Amino acid sequence: LPAAPGVYQFHDAVGTPIYVGTSVNLRRRVRGYFYGGGPKDERMALMVRLARAIEVHPAGTDLEAKLEEADRIERFRPAFNKALKNRSKGWFIEVDWGAPFPRLRVISRPRRPRARHFGPYRGRRQPAEVVVLLEKILRLRSCAGAIRPDVEASPCLQHGIDQCTAPCVGLVGLDVYRAQVREAVRLLEDPAHLPRVYERFVRRRDRAAAAGGIDEAISWQRRLGWLEELDSYRYVLEKPWVDRSWLIVLPGPAETERVLVPVARGRVLERRTLSWRGSGWSKVVEDAVYAVRLRELQAESVFQPADLTPSLIVTSWLEAGAEGGMAFDLERTDADLVLEHLVKEAERLRKESEGLPQDAEPERNPLAAEESAPVQFVA
């Protein structure tokens, strides 16, 4: 067994995969199932008793190993795998336009065909906090269930504390309430809209104060405070990595190999391996970029379950600084620029293998790169 990152796969007596795992050190991880008393967990101990063969697939990086693990779990559905159960869970903010008085909800699985969805987000807490702030700022209903306006009923406490316009008792009509929801949708899809809303609220606060409406001015001031709090969640709303297109280049298992991970609007496509020794590796890069462009045209508005797990794995890697690889932002670059950088990388590796001196280049800090830089390099 190699002391390298990769995927290991246990098979039963008839060759069926029963467990798939990943490790940064295959030798140490697999040996741990048989030495030192074996697995302490009863379920895994049973798996080891049923296992009759082990298959390993070395990888150049931990990211490649995790993507391979996700592929194999999706393909084989091993009986003893509970990995990825929580990691693959994405959360969405849903606005169901099929309801007359739609509300914002945080859900784990989109089901309503007429609904608008934002996400996926890796956790539930942050989108839930965003929803609460939007409800307060725009005075949206937070109650569950369908609304049938009853003018003879009394509004709930949320209206009493000025946090709902009370469509349930007809204080606002269908058009006005749906306009409130459209404003929430615009803030979700375009965080740059928030300063414009802030300026509008400031003018309304000042007009109310000038007219002697102290209570109204205080209400607008509270909503300005919630807008400022919402602005602190801008990194959640903008989703700097999810829904973007990348070409990720990772070290391969062999020194002269590189693994290409094409990502189209957050969907991880089939990985490709290129070798610097061959003459056709530039064609592999061009084909990978073309595959991204083609998939961008076909990307659905909502992630499919099979797409979600690899997307979240890559997103975590990008947000952590893209350690151990290069990430080319295909929304700001093209195949020619990618090839230009990879030619330099191939030349650097050739000189390194032949013991030749490297060309002197100024040291670059990838985290301090300009916003307009088309490629992020990480040593």
C-alpha positions as CSV (number, residue, x, y, z in Angstrom):
1,L,0.0,0.0,0.0
2,P,1.4,3.4,-0.9
3,A,1.9,6.1,1.8
4,A,0.0,8.6,-0.4
5,P,-3.4,10.2,-0.5
6,G,-6.1,8.3,-2.3
7,V,-9.2,6.1,-2.1
8,Y,-9.5,2.6,-0.6
9,Q,-12.4,0.2,-1.4
10,F,-13.4,-2.9,0.5
11,H,-15.1,-5.8,-1.5
12,D,-17.1,-8.7,-0.2
13,A,-16.7,-12.3,-1.3
14,V,-18.5,-11.8,-4.6
15,G,-16.6,-8.6,-5.4
16,T,-19.3,-6.1,-4.5
17,P,-18.0,-2.8,-3.0
18,I,-19.1,-2.6,0.6
19,Y,-17.2,0.4,1.9
20,V,-15.3,3.3,0.2
21,G,-13.0,5.6,2.2
22,T,-10.3,8.2,1.7
23,S,-7.1,9.0,3.4
24,V,-4.1,11.2,3.1
25,N,-2.0,8.1,3.8
26,L,-3.5,4.9,2.4
27,R,-1.0,2.6,4.0
28,R,-1.6,3.9,7.6
29,R,-5.3,4.1,7.2
30,V,-5.9,0.6,5.8
31,R,-3.5,-1.0,8.3
32,G,-5.6,0.6,11.0
33,Y,-8.5,-1.7,10.2
34,F,-6.4,-4.8,11.1
35,Y,-3.9,-3.7,13.7
36,G,-4.3,-2.2,17.2
37,G,-7.5,-4.2,17.9
38,G,-9.2,-3.1,14.7
39,P,-12.3,-0.9,14.4
40,K,-14.0,-0.1,17.7
41,D,-17.3,0.7,16.0
42,E,-19.5,-2.4,15.7
43,R,-20.7,-1.6,12.2
44,M,-17.2,-1.2,10.8
45,A,-16.0,-4.3,12.6
46,L,-18.7,-6.2,10.8
47,M,-17.6,-4.7,7.5
48,V,-14.0,-5.9,8.1
49,R,-15.3,-9.4,8.8
50,L,-17.2,-9.5,5.6
51,A,-14.4,-8.0,3.5
52,R,-12.3,-10.3,1.2
53,A,-10.4,-7.8,-0.9
54,I,-9.1,-4.2,-0.9
55,E,-8.7,-2.0,-3.9
56,V,-6.7,1.3,-3.7
57,H,-6.5,4.2,-6.0
58,P,-3.7,6.6,-5.2
59,A,-4.2,10.3,-5.9
60,G,-1.9,13.3,-6.2
61,T,-3.9,15.4,-3.6
62,D,-6.4,15.1,-0.9
63,L,-8.9,17.0,-3.0
64,E,-8.7,14.5,-5.9
65,A,-9.1,11.7,-3.4
66,K,-12.3,13.2,-1.9
67,L,-13.8,13.7,-5.4
68,E,-13.0,10.1,-6.3
69,E,-14.5,8.9,-3.0
70,A,-17.7,10.9,-3.7
71,D,-17.9,9.5,-7.3
72,R,-17.6,5.9,-6.1
73,I,-20.1,6.2,-3.3
74,E,-22.6,7.7,-5.7
75,R,-21.9,5.0,-8.3
76,F,-21.7,1.9,-6.0
77,R,-23.8,2.9,-3.0
78,P,-21.8,0.7,-0.6
79,A,-23.8,-0.8,2.2
80,F,-21.5,0.4,5.0
81,N,-21.0,4.0,3.9
82,K,-22.5,6.7,5.9
83,A,-19.8,9.2,4.8
84,L,-21.0,12.3,2.9
85,K,-24.4,12.0,4.6
86,N,-24.0,15.3,6.3
87,R,-21.3,16.7,4.0
88,S,-23.6,16.4,1.0
89,K,-26.4,18.2,2.6
90,G,-26.9,21.6,1.0
91,W,-29.4,24.2,2.1
92,F,-31.5,26.6,-0.1
93,I,-33.5,29.7,0.5
94,E,-36.8,29.1,-1.2
95,V,-39.4,31.7,-2.5
96,D,-42.5,29.9,-3.7
97,W,-44.2,32.1,-6.3
98,G,-46.9,29.5,-6.6
99,A,-48.4,30.7,-3.3
100,P,-50.4,34.0,-3.4
101,F,-48.5,35.3,-0.3
102,P,-45.1,33.7,-0.6
103,R,-42.7,33.5,2.3
104,L,-39.0,32.8,2.6
105,R,-38.1,29.3,3.8
106,V,-34.8,27.4,4.3
107,I,-35.0,23.9,2.9
108,S,-32.7,21.0,2.2
109,R,-34.3,19.7,-1.0
110,P,-36.0,21.8,-3.6
111,R,-39.4,20.3,-4.6
112,R,-41.7,23.1,-5.8
113,P,-41.3,23.6,-9.6
114,R,-42.5,27.2,-9.6
115,A,-40.3,28.3,-6.7
116,R,-37.2,30.4,-6.9
117,H,-34.2,28.9,-5.0
118,F,-30.9,30.5,-3.8
119,G,-28.0,28.3,-2.8
120,P,-26.7,25.8,-2.1
121,Y,-25.3,26.9,1.3
122,R,-23.2,24.4,3.3
123,G,-25.0,25.0,6.6
124,R,-28.5,25.9,7.7
125,R,-27.7,28.6,10.3
126,Q,-26.4,31.4,8.0
127,P,-29.2,31.3,5.4
128,A,-31.8,31.0,8.2
129,E,-30.3,34.2,9.8
130,V,-30.5,35.9,6.5
131,V,-34.2,35.0,6.1
132,V,-35.0,36.4,9.6
133,L,-33.3,39.7,8.7
134,L,-35.1,40.0,5.4
135,E,-38.4,39.3,7.1
136,K,-37.7,42.1,9.6
137,I,-36.4,44.6,7.1
138,L,-39.2,44.2,4.6
139,R,-41.9,43.2,7.1
140,L,-42.7,39.9,5.5
141,R,-44.8,37.2,7.1
142,S,-42.9,34.4,9.0
143,C,-46.0,32.3,9.8
144,A,-46.4,28.9,8.1
145,G,-49.4,27.8,6.1
146,A,-51.6,29.3,3.4
147,I,-53.1,32.8,4.0
148,R,-56.8,33.5,3.4
149,P,-57.2,37.2,4.3
150,D,-59.9,37.9,6.9
151,V,-60.6,41.5,7.5
152,E,-62.6,40.7,10.6
153,A,-59.6,38.9,12.3
154,S,-57.0,40.6,14.5
155,P,-53.4,40.7,13.3
156,C,-50.7,38.8,15.3
157,L,-48.0,40.2,17.5
158,Q,-45.6,40.5,14.5
159,H,-47.7,43.3,13.1
160,G,-48.0,44.9,16.6
161,I,-44.2,45.3,16.8
162,D,-44.0,46.6,13.2
163,Q,-42.4,43.5,11.7
164,C,-45.2,42.3,9.4
165,T,-47.6,44.2,7.1
166,A,-50.4,41.7,8.0
167,P,-51.7,40.4,4.7
168,C,-53.6,37.9,6.7
169,V,-56.1,40.5,7.7
170,G,-56.1,42.4,4.5
171,L,-54.0,45.4,5.6
172,V,-52.0,45.0,2.4
173,G,-53.2,43.5,-0.8
174,L,-51.7,40.8,-3.0
175,D,-49.8,43.2,-5.3
176,V,-48.2,45.2,-2.5
177,Y,-47.2,42.1,-0.5
178,R,-45.6,40.4,-3.6
179,A,-43.7,43.6,-4.3
180,Q,-42.2,43.3,-0.8
181,V,-41.2,39.7,-1.6
182,R,-39.7,40.8,-4.9
183,E,-37.5,43.3,-3.0
184,A,-36.2,40.5,-0.8
185,V,-35.5,38.4,-3.9
186,R,-33.5,41.3,-5.4
187,L,-31.4,41.6,-2.3
188,L,-30.7,37.9,-2.4
189,E,-29.7,37.8,-6.1
190,D,-27.9,41.2,-6.1
191,P,-26.1,42.2,-2.9
192,A,-25.1,45.4,-4.6
193,H,-28.8,46.5,-4.3
194,L,-28.4,46.8,-0.5
195,P,-26.9,50.3,-0.5
196,R,-29.7,51.6,-2.7
197,V,-32.3,50.2,-0.2
198,Y,-30.3,51.7,2.7
199,E,-30.3,55.2,1.1
200,R,-34.1,54.9,0.5
201,F,-34.7,54.0,4.1
202,V,-32.5,56.9,5.3
203,R,-34.6,59.4,3.3
204,R,-37.8,57.9,4.7
205,R,-36.5,58.1,8.3
206,D,-35.4,61.7,7.8
207,R,-38.8,62.7,6.3
208,A,-40.7,61.0,9.2
209,A,-38.5,62.8,11.8
210,A,-38.9,66.1,10.1
211,A,-42.7,65.7,10.1
212,G,-42.7,64.9,13.8
213,G,-43.4,61.1,13.3
214,I,-41.0,60.0,16.0
215,D,-42.3,56.4,16.2
216,E,-42.2,56.0,12.4
217,A,-38.6,57.4,12.4
218,I,-37.6,55.0,15.1
219,S,-39.1,52.1,13.0
220,W,-37.0,53.1,10.0
221,Q,-33.9,53.4,12.1
222,R,-34.4,49.8,13.4
223,R,-34.7,48.6,9.9
224,L,-31.5,50.4,8.9
225,G,-29.7,48.6,11.7
226,W,-31.0,45.2,10.4
227,L,-29.8,46.3,6.9
228,E,-26.3,46.9,8.3
229,E,-26.4,43.4,9.9
230,L,-27.6,41.9,6.6
231,D,-24.6,43.5,4.9
232,S,-22.3,41.5,7.2
233,Y,-23.7,38.4,5.5
234,R,-22.8,39.6,2.0
235,Y,-20.1,36.9,1.7
236,V,-22.9,34.3,2.1
237,L,-25.2,36.0,-0.4
238,E,-22.5,36.6,-3.0
239,K,-21.3,33.0,-2.8
240,P,-17.8,33.7,-4.3
241,W,-17.1,30.1,-5.2
242,V,-20.4,28.3,-5.7
243,D,-22.0,28.9,-9.1
244,R,-18.7,29.9,-10.7
245,S,-16.7,28.2,-13.4
246,W,-13.1,27.0,-12.8
247,L,-10.4,24.9,-14.2
248,I,-8.5,23.4,-11.3
249,V,-5.1,21.9,-11.9
250,L,-3.8,19.4,-9.3
251,P,-0.6,17.4,-9.0
252,G,-1.1,13.8,-10.2
253,P,0.1,10.6,-8.7
254,A,3.2,10.7,-10.9
255,E,5.5,13.7,-10.9
256,T,5.0,14.5,-14.5
257,E,1.2,14.3,-14.4
258,R,-1.4,16.8,-13.6
259,V,-5.1,16.3,-13.0
260,L,-7.6,18.7,-14.4
261,V,-10.9,19.3,-12.6
262,P,-13.3,21.3,-14.8
263,V,-16.1,23.1,-12.8
264,A,-19.0,24.6,-14.7
265,R,-21.3,26.9,-12.6
266,G,-20.3,24.9,-9.6
267,R,-20.9,21.5,-11.2
268,V,-17.8,19.3,-11.1
269,L,-17.3,17.6,-14.5
270,E,-15.2,14.5,-15.4
271,R,-11.6,14.8,-14.3
272,R,-8.9,14.6,-17.0
273,T,-5.2,13.6,-16.6
274,L,-2.4,15.1,-18.6
275,S,1.3,14.2,-18.8
276,W,3.9,16.8,-19.5
277,R,5.9,14.1,-21.4
278,G,3.3,13.8,-24.1
279,S,2.8,16.2,-27.0
280,G,-0.9,16.5,-26.9
281,W,-1.5,17.8,-23.4
282,S,-2.6,21.2,-24.7
283,K,-5.5,19.6,-26.5
284,V,-6.6,18.0,-23.1
285,V,-6.6,21.5,-21.6
286,E,-8.6,23.0,-24.5
287,D,-11.1,20.1,-24.3
288,A,-11.6,20.6,-20.6
289,V,-12.3,24.3,-21.0
290,Y,-14.7,23.6,-23.9
291,A,-16.5,21.0,-21.7
292,V,-17.0,23.8,-19.1
293,R,-18.4,26.2,-21.7
294,L,-20.8,23.6,-23.0
295,R,-22.0,22.6,-19.6
296,E,-22.6,26.3,-18.7
297,L,-25.2,26.5,-21.4
298,Q,-27.1,23.5,-19.9
299,A,-26.7,24.2,-16.2
300,E,-30.0,23.9,-14.3
301,S,-31.1,26.6,-11.9
302,V,-31.0,24.2,-8.9
303,F,-28.2,21.7,-8.1
304,Q,-29.1,18.1,-8.6
305,P,-28.3,15.8,-5.7
306,A,-25.5,14.0,-7.6
307,D,-23.9,17.4,-8.4
308,L,-24.1,18.8,-4.9
309,T,-21.6,16.7,-3.0
310,P,-18.6,17.3,-5.4
311,S,-19.5,21.0,-5.6
312,L,-19.4,21.4,-1.8
313,I,-16.0,19.5,-1.7
314,V,-14.5,21.9,-4.3
315,T,-16.1,24.9,-2.6
316,S,-14.5,24.1,0.7
317,W,-11.1,23.6,-1.0
318,L,-11.4,27.0,-2.7
319,E,-12.5,28.8,0.4
320,A,-9.6,27.3,2.3
321,G,-7.1,28.9,-0.1
322,A,-6.9,26.2,-2.9
323,E,-4.0,24.5,-1.1
324,G,-1.8,22.3,-3.3
325,G,-3.1,23.3,-6.7
326,M,-4.0,26.1,-9.2
327,A,-7.5,27.4,-9.7
328,F,-8.2,29.3,-13.0
329,D,-11.3,31.5,-12.9
330,L,-12.9,30.8,-16.2
331,E,-15.3,33.7,-15.9
332,R,-12.2,36.0,-16.2
333,T,-9.9,34.0,-18.4
334,D,-9.9,31.6,-21.4
335,A,-8.1,28.5,-22.7
336,D,-5.2,30.6,-24.2
337,L,-4.3,32.2,-20.9
338,V,-4.6,28.9,-19.1
339,L,-2.3,27.3,-21.6
340,E,0.2,30.2,-21.3
341,H,0.5,29.6,-17.5
342,L,0.7,25.8,-17.8
343,V,3.5,26.1,-20.4
344,K,5.5,28.0,-17.9
345,E,4.7,25.4,-15.3
346,A,5.8,22.5,-17.6
347,E,9.0,24.4,-18.3
348,R,9.7,24.9,-14.7
349,L,9.2,21.2,-13.9
350,R,11.5,20.3,-16.8
351,K,14.3,22.5,-15.5
352,E,13.8,21.1,-12.0
353,S,14.0,17.5,-13.2
354,E,17.2,18.2,-15.2
355,G,18.8,20.2,-12.4
356,L,18.8,23.4,-14.5
357,P,18.6,26.9,-12.8
358,Q,15.1,28.4,-12.7
359,D,14.4,31.8,-14.2
360,A,14.3,34.4,-11.4
361,E,10.8,35.6,-10.8
362,P,9.5,38.0,-8.1
363,E,7.9,36.2,-5.2
364,R,4.1,36.3,-5.4
365,N,1.6,36.1,-2.6
366,P,-1.5,34.5,-4.1
367,L,-3.8,35.9,-1.4
368,A,-2.7,39.4,-2.2
369,A,-3.4,39.1,-5.9
370,E,-5.3,41.8,-7.6
371,E,-9.1,41.3,-8.0
372,S,-8.6,41.3,-11.8
373,A,-6.1,38.5,-11.8
374,P,-7.5,35.7,-14.0
375,V,-5.7,32.9,-12.2
376,Q,-5.0,32.1,-8.6
377,F,-1.7,30.3,-8.0
378,V,-1.1,28.4,-4.7
379,A,2.2,26.7,-4.1
